[in-house]
Amino acid sequence: MSEIPHLLVHDHEDSVGVVVIEGLTANTDMLVCITHDNSTFRLTCGEDVPIGHKVALKDMKKGDTVFKYGEDIGIMTNDVKKGNHLHTQNCKTKRW
């Protein structure tokens, strides 16, 4: 049986992926699938992250642009470490 991915990433240039399992906990060795070409890689989850929320694929600093679906989806309002939860506490849209 194939292993089920923990995180989906849409494009190789994305800086975040989306959690697709319930109960993702810190220190989990995640299987990450890039849906553009079905390639995979591994990443350690840095903290508990709810299903549907984003995980940083690299260290990001306040002011960095966030990419998802190959598109600019927002700006970092605080620093985040690779593998950690990226949500409203550290990222916001550029629309307002």
ZADOPA-445735 format. One line per field, with one value per atom (N, C-alpha, C): residue in three letters; atom name; x, y, z negated. Coordinates in steps of 0.1 Angstrom, whole numbers, plus 2048, in hexadecimal, padded with zeros to 3 digits. Layout:
! residues N
zanu	c(ALA, ...)
kevo	c(CA, ...)
u	c(X, ...)
v	c(Y, ...)
w	c(Z, ...)
! end
This chain:
! residues 96
zanu	c(MET, MET, MET, SER, SER, SER, GLU, GLU, GLU, ILE, ILE, ILE, PRO, PRO, PRO, HIS, HIS, HIS, LEU, LEU, LEU, LEU, LEU, LEU, VAL, VAL, VAL, HIS, HIS, HIS, ASP, ASP, ASP, HIS, HIS, HIS, GLU, GLU, GLU, ASP, ASP, ASP, SER, SER, SER, VAL, VAL, VAL, GLY, GLY, GLY, VAL, VAL, VAL, VAL, VAL, VAL, VAL, VAL, VAL, ILE, ILE, ILE, GLU, GLU, GLU, GLY, GLY, GLY, LEU, LEU, LEU, THR, THR, THR, ALA, ALA, ALA, ASN, ASN, ASN, THR, THR, THR, ASP, ASP, ASP, MET, MET, MET, LEU, LEU, LEU, VAL, VAL, VAL, CYS, CYS, CYS, ILE, ILE, ILE, THR, THR, THR, HIS, HIS, HIS, ASP, ASP, ASP, ASN, ASN, ASN, SER, SER, SER, THR, THR, THR, PHE, PHE, PHE, ARG, ARG, ARG, LEU, LEU, LEU, THR, THR, THR, CYS, CYS, CYS, GLY, GLY, GLY, GLU, GLU, GLU, ASP, ASP, ASP, VAL, VAL, VAL, PRO, PRO, PRO, ILE, ILE, ILE, GLY, GLY, GLY, HIS, HIS, HIS, LYS, LYS, LYS, VAL, VAL, VAL, ALA, ALA, ALA, LEU, LEU, LEU, LYS, LYS, LYS, ASP, ASP, ASP, MET, MET, MET, LYS, LYS, LYS, LYS, LYS, LYS, GLY, GLY, GLY, ASP, ASP, ASP, THR, THR, THR, VAL, VAL, VAL, PHE, PHE, PHE, LYS, LYS, LYS, TYR, TYR, TYR, GLY, GLY, GLY, GLU, GLU, GLU, ASP, ASP, ASP, ILE, ILE, ILE, GLY, GLY, GLY, ILE, ILE, ILE, MET, MET, MET, THR, THR, THR, ASN, ASN, ASN, ASP, ASP, ASP, VAL, VAL, VAL, LYS, LYS, LYS, LYS, LYS, LYS, GLY, GLY, GLY, ASN, ASN, ASN, HIS, HIS, HIS, LEU, LEU, LEU, HIS, HIS, HIS, THR, THR, THR, GLN, GLN, GLN, ASN, ASN, ASN, CYS, CYS, CYS, LYS, LYS, LYS, THR, THR, THR, LYS, LYS, LYS, ARG, ARG, ARG, TRP, TRP, TRP)
kevo	c(N, CA, C, N, CA, C, N, CA, C, N, CA, C, N, CA, C, N, CA, C, N, CA, C, N, CA, C, N, CA, C, N, CA, C, N, CA, C, N, CA, C, N, CA, C, N, CA, C, N, CA, C, N, CA, C, N, CA, C, N, CA, C, N, CA, C, N, CA, C, N, CA, C, N, CA, C, N, CA, C, N, CA, C, N, CA, C, N, CA, C, N, CA, C, N, CA, C, N, CA, C, N, CA, C, N, CA, C, N, CA, C, N, CA, C, N, CA, C, N, CA, C, N, CA, C, N, CA, C, N, CA, C, N, CA, C, N, CA, C, N, CA, C, N, CA, C, N, CA, C, N, CA, C, N, CA, C, N, CA, C, N, CA, C, N, CA, C, N, CA, C, N, CA, C, N, CA, C, N, CA, C, N, CA, C, N, CA, C, N, CA, C, N, CA, C, N, CA, C, N, CA, C, N, CA, C, N, CA, C, N, CA, C, N, CA, C, N, CA, C, N, CA, C, N, CA, C, N, CA, C, N, CA, C, N, CA, C, N, CA, C, N, CA, C, N, CA, C, N, CA, C, N, CA, C, N, CA, C, N, CA, C, N, CA, C, N, CA, C, N, CA, C, N, CA, C, N, CA, C, N, CA, C, N, CA, C, N, CA, C, N, CA, C, N, CA, C, N, CA, C, N, CA, C, N, CA, C, N, CA, C, N, CA, C, N, CA, C, N, CA, C, N, CA, C, N, CA, C, N, CA, C, N, CA, C)
u	c(808, 800, 809, 805, 80C, 80A, 814, 812, 80A, 801, 7F8, 7FF, 7FF, 806, 7FF, 808, 803, 800, 807, 808, 807, 7FF, 7FE, 804, 80C, 812, 80E, 80A, 805, 810, 81B, 825, 832, 83D, 84A, 84F, 849, 84D, 845, 83B, 833, 83C, 838, 83F, 837, 82B, 823, 81C, 818, 810, 804, 7FA, 7EE, 7ED, 7EA, 7E8, 7DC, 7DD, 7D1, 7CE, 7D3, 7CF, 7CB, 7C3, 7BF, 7CA, 7CC, 7D5, 7E4, 7E8, 7F6, 7FD, 807, 80E, 81C, 822, 830, 839, 843, 84E, 84A, 83E, 83A, 843, 848, 84F, 845, 842, 837, 83B, 833, 834, 82D, 834, 82F, 82E, 822, 821, 81E, 826, 824, 81B, 80F, 804, 807, 80F, 813, 818, 821, 827, 828, 821, 820, 82D, 837, 844, 841, 84A, 849, 856, 855, 861, 85C, 865, 862, 865, 85E, 85F, 85B, 862, 85E, 855, 849, 83F, 845, 845, 84B, 841, 834, 82A, 81D, 813, 806, 800, 7FA, 7F3, 7E6, 7DB, 7CE, 7CC, 7C4, 7C1, 7BC, 7C0, 7BC, 7C5, 7CE, 7D7, 7E4, 7EC, 7F8, 804, 80E, 81B, 826, 82F, 83A, 844, 847, 851, 85F, 861, 86E, 86D, 878, 878, 874, 86B, 866, 866, 869, 86B, 85F, 85D, 853, 856, 84B, 84C, 84E, 851, 852, 845, 845, 838, 836, 829, 826, 820, 824, 820, 818, 80D, 805, 7FE, 7FD, 7F7, 800, 80D, 815, 812, 809, 805, 808, 809, 80B, 7FE, 7FE, 7F2, 7F2, 7FE, 7FF, 80D, 80E, 81A, 81C, 828, 82B, 82B, 824, 823, 82C, 831, 83B, 843, 84F, 857, 851, 854, 850, 85B, 85D, 867, 862, 86A, 867, 860, 855, 84E, 843, 842, 839, 82C, 822, 815, 815, 80F, 80E, 7FF, 7FB, 7EC, 7EB, 7E0, 7DD, 7E6, 7ED, 7F6, 803, 806, 813, 812, 806, 804, 7F7, 7F7, 7EA, 7EA, 7DE, 7DC, 7E2, 7E6, 7EB, 7DF, 7D3, 7C7, 7C3, 7C6, 7C2, 7CB)
v	c(7F4, 800, 80C, 816, 823, 82B, 833, 83C, 848, 84D, 858, 865, 86F, 87C, 883, 88A, 893, 8A1, 8A5, 8B3, 8B3, 8BC, 8BE, 8CB, 8CC, 8D8, 8D8, 8E3, 8E4, 8E6, 8EE, 8F2, 8F2, 8EF, 8EF, 8FC, 907, 914, 918, 910, 914, 914, 91D, 91D, 917, 912, 90C, 8FF, 8F6, 8EB, 8EA, 8E2, 8E1, 8D3, 8D3, 8C7, 8C0, 8B3, 8AB, 89F, 89F, 894, 89A, 893, 897, 894, 89C, 899, 89A, 8A3, 8A4, 8AA, 8A3, 8A8, 8AB, 8B3, 8B7, 8AB, 8AC, 8A2, 897, 898, 88E, 88F, 884, 883, 883, 88E, 88F, 88B, 884, 882, 88E, 895, 8A1, 89D, 8A0, 89D, 8AA, 8AC, 8B8, 8B4, 8B9, 8B4, 8B7, 8C1, 8C5, 8B9, 8B1, 8A6, 899, 899, 88E, 88A, 893, 890, 892, 88C, 88C, 890, 894, 896, 895, 895, 894, 8A1, 8A4, 8B0, 8AD, 8B1, 8AF, 8BA, 8B7, 8C0, 8C6, 8D3, 8DA, 8DC, 8DB, 8DD, 8D7, 8D5, 8D0, 8D9, 8D4, 8DC, 8D6, 8DD, 8D8, 8D5, 8CB, 8C8, 8D5, 8D7, 8E2, 8EF, 8EE, 8FA, 8F8, 903, 902, 900, 8FA, 8F7, 8FE, 905, 90C, 901, 903, 8FA, 8FF, 90B, 910, 91B, 91F, 92A, 936, 93E, 94A, 955, 961, 96D, 977, 97F, 989, 991, 994, 99B, 992, 985, 97C, 97A, 978, 974, 965, 961, 953, 94F, 943, 93D, 930, 92F, 923, 922, 916, 915, 91C, 91F, 926, 935, 93A, 948, 94E, 95B, 963, 964, 95E, 95E, 967, 96D, 975, 979, 97F, 984, 97F, 97C, 977, 984, 982, 98D, 989, 97D, 978, 96E, 96B, 960, 952, 949, 93B, 932, 927, 91D, 912, 90D, 902, 8F7, 8F2, 8E7, 8EC, 8F9, 8FE, 903, 905, 90A, 918, 91A, 927, 92A, 934, 938, 947, 94B, 959, 95F, 957, 95C, 961, 95D, 961, 964, 965, 968, 96F, 978, 97F, 981, 984, 987, 995, 998, 9A6, 9AF, 9A9, 9B1, 9BC, 9BA, 9C3, 9C2)
w	c(800, 800, 800, 808, 809, 7FC, 7F9, 7ED, 7F2, 7E9, 7EC, 7E8, 7F1, 7EE, 7E2, 7DB, 7D0, 7D5, 7DF, 7E4, 7F3, 7F9, 807, 80B, 815, 81B, 829, 82E, 83C, 846, 843, 84D, 846, 84E, 848, 843, 847, 842, 836, 831, 825, 819, 810, 803, 7F7, 7FA, 7F1, 7F7, 7EE, 7F2, 7E9, 7EC, 7E5, 7DE, 7D1, 7C9, 7CE, 7D1, 7D7, 7CE, 7C2, 7B8, 7AB, 7A4, 796, 78C, 782, 777, 77A, 783, 786, 77A, 775, 768, 76B, 762, 762, 763, 76A, 76C, 776, 77C, 786, 793, 798, 7A4, 7AF, 7B5, 7BF, 7CD, 7D4, 7E2, 7E9, 7F1, 7F8, 807, 80D, 81C, 823, 82E, 836, 842, 842, 84B, 859, 85C, 86A, 872, 86B, 872, 86A, 85E, 855, 84F, 84F, 848, 839, 831, 823, 81C, 810, 807, 7F9, 7F0, 7E1, 7DA, 7D0, 7C8, 7BA, 7B0, 7A2, 79E, 798, 793, 786, 785, 779, 76D, 770, 766, 76B, 761, 765, 76F, 77A, 784, 788, 787, 78B, 79A, 79D, 7AB, 7B2, 7BE, 7C6, 7C4, 7BA, 7B8, 7BF, 7C0, 7C7, 7BE, 7C5, 7BF, 7C8, 7C1, 7C9, 7CE, 7DB, 7E1, 7E0, 7DB, 7D9, 7CD, 7C8, 7BE, 7C5, 7BF, 7C5, 7BB, 7C0, 7B7, 7B9, 7AF, 7B0, 7BD, 7C5, 7D1, 7DE, 7DC, 7E7, 7EE, 7FB, 802, 800, 7FF, 7FD, 80B, 810, 81C, 81A, 820, 820, 82E, 833, 841, 84B, 848, 851, 851, 848, 847, 83A, 83A, 82E, 827, 81A, 812, 806, 803, 7F8, 7F4, 7E8, 7E3, 7D4, 7D1, 7C3, 7BA, 7AE, 7A4, 798, 798, 78E, 794, 78E, 793, 791, 799, 797, 79C, 794, 798, 7A1, 7A9, 7B2, 7AA, 7AF, 7A9, 79F, 79C, 792, 798, 78F, 793, 799, 7A4, 7AA, 7AB, 7A4, 7A4, 7A0, 79C, 799, 78E, 786, 77C, 782, 78E, 794, 7A3, 7A9, 7B7, 7B9, 7C3, 7C7, 7D6, 7DB, 7E9, 7EB, 7F7, 7FB, 7FF, 7FF, 803, 7FA, 7ED, 7E2, 7D7)
! end
